Amino acid sequence: MKKKILFVITKSNWGGAQRYVYDLASGLPKEQFDVAVALGGTGRADASTGLLEERLSGAGVRTIFLASFTRDVYLLRDVKAFFELLNVIKKEKPDVLHLNSSKAGGLGALAGHITGVRRIIFTAHGFAHNEIRPLPQRALIWVASWFTILFAHRVIVLSNYELRRAPVIFTRRKFVVVHNGIDLHMQFGSGEKIRNAFPAGTRITGTIGELTRNKNQIALIEEAKNNSEMFIAIVGEGEERARLESKIREYGLENRVKLFGFMPASEVLRGFDVFTLPSLKEGLPYVLLEAKAAGLPIAANRVGGVGEILDAQDMNEFSLERMVEKTIALYER
């Protein structure tokens, strides 16, 4: 009899956590597991589903839309989201509830505990209490994270760095490090869309990621302002686009700094001469694994698990096969 796995994630746009859910949900052996993914929209209230839902459907993975899930904290909506998720869990009756992202983790761990799910797994894609926030807010987030961990049976962290900074009081035995994994034999495109957007022969510094403050693309724009020989390609989409566009116009950098929107990393990495990751916060970034697999020179802030990727001598630890194998072992225990 197949084991039923229900993944839960707050947002269905496309980022590291969403790719993680997609890779596992579509990569689990179909003869062993019956998989469904419960997901919210793209973050805002009343938002529709995003690219994650589209890709899961294309891979034949069943999805369940949680209309009340939003990125930010709204008490009444979050109470509604809790009961919406509670009803989904009661209906699905999963053997394993695999929770991803802070809000899905907190609401899902409590709902799973109440409904008596036999195996609750929480993957922490970076702990929010480690972000730059006012101290009282960080303390509240720490407590919320601890309760999530308390209700979960096992907690996956993506790097040894995150394990060292996790709220492990009385819960240390629940933690296991499972690195993100990619296809180490993936094929890369020519990157000509990037190359063709800049003058021939220029040295292009590129970055890929959701346009958010944590990804810190603004730092590259500021650097280009002070270095007239710097050409920047920023690939990704997100809430910071308008701010980045405004700064590019203000500094007169339209010819040297370009926003390309969302494009798959495999199609654009060969268009860069240097890959850079200026992030202020990271878990274990897929795009950095891909940049290393592509053989690019890398400049990156050593935040989260970035150093573990940069210093790795054996990239097999970051293979997709290894990630799936280690996760299945946690489902079976």
C-alpha positions in Angstrom: 0.0 0.0 0.0 1.3 3.4 -0.9 2.3 5.9 1.8 0.4 9.2 1.6 2.5 12.3 1.7 1.0 15.8 2.0 3.4 18.7 1.4 2.3 22.1 2.7 3.9 25.4 1.7 2.7 29.0 2.2 3.4 30.5 -1.2 3.3 29.0 -4.7 5.5 31.5 -6.5 8.9 30.1 -7.6 11.8 30.3 -5.1 14.2 28.0 -3.3 11.5 26.5 -1.0 9.1 26.0 -3.9 11.7 24.3 -5.9 12.5 22.0 -3.0 8.9 21.0 -2.7 8.6 20.5 -6.5 11.8 18.3 -6.6 10.6 16.1 -3.7 6.9 15.9 -4.7 7.8 15.0 -8.4 10.8 12.9 -7.5 9.4 10.5 -5.0 8.9 7.0 -6.5 5.3 6.8 -7.6 5.1 3.1 -6.8 5.8 3.9 -3.2 4.1 7.2 -2.5 0.8 9.0 -3.1 1.7 12.7 -3.1 -0.3 15.9 -2.9 0.8 19.5 -2.3 -1.3 22.0 -0.4 -0.2 25.5 -1.3 -1.2 29.2 -1.0 -1.1 31.8 -3.7 1.7 34.2 -4.5 1.8 35.8 -1.1 -0.9 38.6 -1.0 -4.5 38.2 0.1 -6.7 36.8 -2.6 -3.8 36.1 -4.9 -4.0 33.2 -7.3 -1.6 30.3 -7.5 1.8 30.8 -9.0 4.5 28.9 -11.0 4.8 26.1 -8.4 1.2 25.0 -8.9 1.7 25.1 -12.7 4.8 23.0 -12.6 3.4 20.4 -10.2 0.3 20.0 -12.3 2.5 19.5 -15.4 4.4 16.8 -13.5 1.2 15.0 -12.6 1.2 16.0 -8.9 -2.1 16.8 -7.3 -2.4 20.2 -5.7 -4.8 21.7 -3.1 -5.3 25.4 -3.0 -5.3 27.1 0.4 -7.0 30.4 -0.4 -6.4 31.9 3.1 -2.6 31.4 3.1 -0.7 34.7 2.8 2.9 35.7 3.4 2.4 38.4 6.0 0.8 37.9 9.4 -2.9 38.8 9.6 -4.5 37.3 12.7 -8.1 36.8 11.4 -6.9 35.5 8.0 -4.3 33.2 9.7 -7.0 31.7 12.0 -9.1 31.0 8.9 -6.0 29.5 7.2 -5.5 27.2 10.2 -9.0 25.8 10.0 -8.7 25.5 6.2 -5.6 23.5 6.6 -7.0 21.5 9.4 -9.9 20.4 7.2 -7.5 19.5 4.4 -5.5 17.3 6.7 -8.6 15.6 8.1 -9.8 14.9 4.5 -6.4 13.7 3.2 -5.4 11.6 6.2 -1.7 11.7 5.3 0.8 9.2 6.7 3.4 12.0 6.5 2.8 15.7 6.7 5.8 17.6 5.3 5.7 21.3 6.1 7.7 24.0 4.4 8.2 27.7 5.3 7.5 29.4 8.6 3.8 30.0 8.5 2.9 26.6 6.9 5.2 25.1 9.5 3.6 26.7 12.5 0.0 26.3 11.4 0.6 22.8 10.0 2.5 21.4 12.9 -0.4 22.4 15.3 -3.0 21.1 12.9 -1.1 17.9 12.3 -0.7 17.4 16.0 -4.4 17.9 16.7 -5.4 15.5 13.9 -2.9 12.8 15.1 -0.7 12.6 11.9 1.8 9.9 12.6 4.8 11.6 11.0 5.2 15.4 10.9 8.3 16.7 9.1 9.2 20.3 9.1 11.9 21.7 6.7 13.2 25.0 7.9 14.3 27.1 4.8 16.2 29.5 7.1 15.0 30.6 10.5 13.3 34.0 10.5 14.6 34.9 14.0 18.1 35.1 12.5 17.0 38.0 10.2 17.7 41.7 11.0 14.6 42.6 13.0 13.8 44.4 16.3 14.8 42.2 19.3 11.2 41.8 20.6 10.1 40.6 17.2 13.0 38.2 16.9 12.2 36.8 20.4 8.5 36.2 19.4 9.6 34.5 16.2 12.1 32.3 18.1 9.3 31.1 20.5 7.0 30.4 17.5 9.7 28.4 15.8 10.4 26.5 18.9 6.7 25.4 19.2 6.7 24.4 15.6 9.7 22.2 16.3 8.1 20.8 19.4 5.1 19.6 17.5 7.1 18.2 14.6 8.6 14.7 14.8 11.7 15.6 12.7 13.1 18.9 11.5 15.2 19.2 8.4 17.7 22.0 8.2 19.5 22.7 4.9 23.0 23.4 6.3 25.2 22.9 9.3 25.1 26.7 9.7 21.3 26.6 10.2 21.7 23.7 12.7 24.0 25.8 14.8 21.5 28.7 14.9 18.3 26.7 15.4 16.2 26.8 18.6 17.3 23.4 19.8 16.4 23.7 23.5 15.1 20.2 24.5 14.7 19.4 20.7 18.2 18.7 19.5 17.5 15.0 18.7 14.8 16.1 16.2 17.2 17.8 13.8 18.9 16.4 10.7 20.9 18.2 8.0 19.8 17.4 4.5 21.4 19.6 1.8 19.5 20.8 -1.2 20.3 18.8 -4.3 20.5 19.4 -8.0 21.1 17.3 -11.1 24.9 17.5 -11.2 24.9 16.5 -14.9 22.4 19.2 -15.9 22.9 20.9 -19.3 23.5 24.7 -19.5 22.3 26.9 -22.4 24.5 29.4 -24.2 23.3 32.5 -22.2 23.1 34.5 -25.4 20.0 36.4 -24.2 22.2 37.9 -21.5 25.2 38.4 -23.8 23.2 40.1 -26.5 21.8 42.7 -24.1 25.3 44.2 -23.4 28.0 45.5 -25.7 30.3 42.8 -27.1 33.3 42.0 -25.1 32.1 43.4 -21.8 32.6 41.4 -18.5 29.2 40.6 -17.1 28.5 40.1 -13.4 25.2 38.3 -12.9 22.9 37.3 -10.1 19.8 35.2 -10.1 17.0 35.3 -7.4 13.7 36.6 -6.3 13.8 40.4 -6.1 13.5 41.0 -2.4 15.4 43.0 0.2 17.0 39.8 1.6 18.5 39.0 -1.8 20.1 42.5 -1.7 20.3 43.2 -5.5 20.4 46.9 -4.6 24.0 46.4 -3.5 25.1 45.5 -7.0 23.4 48.7 -8.4 25.2 50.8 -5.8 28.5 49.1 -6.8 27.9 49.7 -10.5 27.2 53.4 -9.7 30.8 53.7 -8.3 32.4 51.5 -11.0 32.0 52.6 -14.6 33.4 49.4 -15.9 30.8 47.2 -14.2 28.0 45.6 -16.2 25.3 43.9 -14.1 22.6 41.3 -15.2 19.9 40.8 -12.6 17.7 37.8 -13.3 14.5 37.3 -11.2 11.1 38.8 -10.4 9.6 40.1 -7.2 8.4 42.9 -5.0 11.6 44.9 -5.2 11.4 45.4 -9.0 10.0 48.9 -8.8 12.6 50.1 -6.3 15.5 48.6 -8.3 14.2 50.2 -11.6 14.0 53.5 -9.8 17.6 53.3 -8.6 18.8 52.3 -12.0 17.1 55.4 -13.6 18.3 57.7 -10.8 21.9 56.7 -11.3 21.7 56.7 -15.1 22.7 53.0 -15.3 20.2 51.8 -17.9 23.0 50.7 -20.3 25.0 48.9 -17.7 22.5 47.4 -15.3 19.6 45.4 -16.7 16.7 43.5 -15.1 15.7 40.4 -17.1 12.7 39.1 -15.1 12.3 35.4 -14.4 14.5 33.1 -16.5 15.7 29.5 -15.6 19.2 29.5 -14.2 20.3 26.8 -16.7 19.5 29.2 -19.6 21.4 32.2 -18.3 24.4 31.2 -16.3 26.7 30.8 -19.3 25.9 34.5 -20.1 27.8 35.6 -16.9 31.5 36.0 -16.6 31.1 36.1 -12.8 28.2 34.9 -10.6 27.5 36.9 -7.5 25.2 36.4 -4.6 24.9 39.5 -2.4 22.2 38.0 -0.2 21.7 39.1 3.4 20.0 35.8 4.3 20.1 32.4 2.7 19.4 28.8 3.4 21.3 26.6 1.0 20.8 28.4 -2.4 20.1 26.2 -5.4 21.4 28.8 -7.8 24.8 28.8 -6.1 24.9 25.0 -6.6 24.1 25.5 -10.2 26.7 28.3 -10.6 29.4 26.1 -9.1 28.3 23.2 -11.3 28.6 25.5 -14.3 32.2 26.3 -13.3 31.7 30.0 -12.9 33.9 32.3 -10.7 31.8 33.1 -7.7 31.6 36.2 -5.4 29.1 35.6 -2.5 28.3 36.8 1.0 29.0 33.9 3.4 25.5 33.7 4.9 23.5 30.6 5.8 24.9 27.6 4.0 26.8 29.5 1.3 30.2 28.7 2.8 29.4 25.0 2.8 28.8 25.1 -1.0 31.8 27.3 -1.7 34.1 25.1 0.4 32.8 21.7 -0.8 35.3 19.4 -2.4 32.8 16.7 -3.2 29.6 18.0 -4.9 27.9 14.6 -4.6 26.6 15.6 -1.2 24.5 18.2 -3.1 23.0 15.8 -5.6 19.2 15.5 -6.1 19.4 11.7 -5.7 21.1 12.1 -2.3 18.5 14.7 -1.1 15.5 12.4 -2.1 17.1 9.3 -0.6 17.8 11.0 2.8 14.3 12.5 2.9 12.6 9.1 2.2 14.6 7.6 5.0 13.0 10.2 7.4 9.5 9.3 6.1 10.1 5.6 6.8 11.2 5.9 10.4 
